[in-house]
Amino acid sequence: MLAPVLQRRSFPQLRLHALEALAGNLTAAGRWGEAAAAARAAVRGEPLRETSHAALIRVFLAEGNVSEAFREFASYQELLHDELGFEPTPGCAASFRTRGTGNAPVTRRRNDEM
């Protein structure tokens, strides 16, 4: 059995994994609103966590809402860059290609690259 301190530290991770899995299950069942709510709860729980944003993007793509998926990706991309100076992983952008949209989001140009 985990010590109480380790249990408290692991609970937020377990919660995020559970919310992401719930979003996936609800998406598979075509319950878009509930799936989006679960994914958004995961995003609120850890705003910089890519898998939570990816879960929300998958909900939008599954329901055919490509523009909302692109908007979510762009928002996450900006947050990640502003907070950590990173870009989302190639796998996150590739989810657009694997879902049949044909195009990955355009990587935004930073002022220092212009």
Buried (B, 14 or more C-beta within 10 A) or exposed (E): EEEEEEEEEEEEEEBBEEBBEBBBEBBEEEBBEBBBBBBBBBBEBBEEBBBBBBBBBBBBBBBEBBEBBBBBBEEBBEBBBEEEEEBBEEEBBEBBEEBEBEEBBEEEEEEEEE
